[in-house]
Amino acid sequence: MTMDQETARLAAEAYCRERVRDWDERAYRLRIEEGISVEGAYVFGYLPTVPDSRGRVRVGGNLPVIVDRETGDCRLVAGVAEYFALRDAKKQQG
């Protein structure tokens, strides 16, 4: 059975909560990543909604989370090289 988007979002949030040290303090929010896509998966980006100690709301290096629609397995995009490859592939798809 294929996972719906909300169930995938909850899986991605649980995955990120274990890996992003300030997840609760910065009140991160997940959103569908528009810049890349992966066949058979949902891709979520995440950004904080609460500023850090310097007043910044953005973060650097937070790679999107990929959630397999069939298994629910989550993983981060494996670095900048994979991110750019996925982005270029999406652009070629139109």
N, C-alpha and C positions, 0 to 999 in steps of 0.2 A: 504494500500500500504506500502510495506517495504521500510524503509529509506536506502539510499545508504551510503557507508562509508564516503564520503566527506561531505554530509549533516550532518551526525552524528558528524563528527569532528568539524564542525562549531558550532553545538549545544553545544558540550562539551566545546569548547573554550569560548562561551558566558557564559556558566555556571561557568567556572573557573574564568573568568575575574571579575565576581561579588564577588567571594569568596577568591581569592588569592590577597592579598593586594599589592604585588609588581609585578603583572603580566606583565605590560608594561615595567617597569624599568628593569626587569630581562629577558625580551624577552623569555618567556616560549614557548616551542614547544611541541605539542602533538604527540604521536606516539601510534600505536597499542601496547597494553600490551601483551607481549609474555608469561608471567609467569602464567596468569590466563585467564579463559574464562567463560562467562556466556551465557547460552543458550538464544537465542532471543535478544542478545544485542551485541553492540560493547563495548570494554573496552579499554580506552586510559590512558596511563601514561603520565606524563608531567615533563619536566626538564627545568631549566633555561639555556639560552645560554650566558648570561652576568654574570660575577662574582659579588658576593656581596662585601661589603666593606672590607671583610677579604680576598678577592681573591678566594673564594670558588665558584665553579660552581654547585655543588650538593646541594640538600636540603634534610632534613630528615623529615619523616612523611607525605610526599605528597602521599596520597592514590589515586589509580586510579579512574577514572570517568567511570561510567557505563551509556550507552545510550541505552534505549529500542528501538529496531528497528521498532516497530509498532507505538509507541506513541511519540517517541522523548524525553520522560522524561529522565532527567539526575539525577544522584545521585553519591555521593562518596561511595566507598567501606566503609562499616560501621565498621571501625576499623581493628586492626591487626588480631583479631580472625577470622573475615570474610575473610580477605585477605588470611590467611593461609589455611582456609577451602576450598576456591576456588582454591588455588594453589594445594592442595593435591588432590582435585577432578580431576583437569586437568591431574595430573601425573597418576592417576588411569585409566584415559581414554586412555592413551598411547600417 
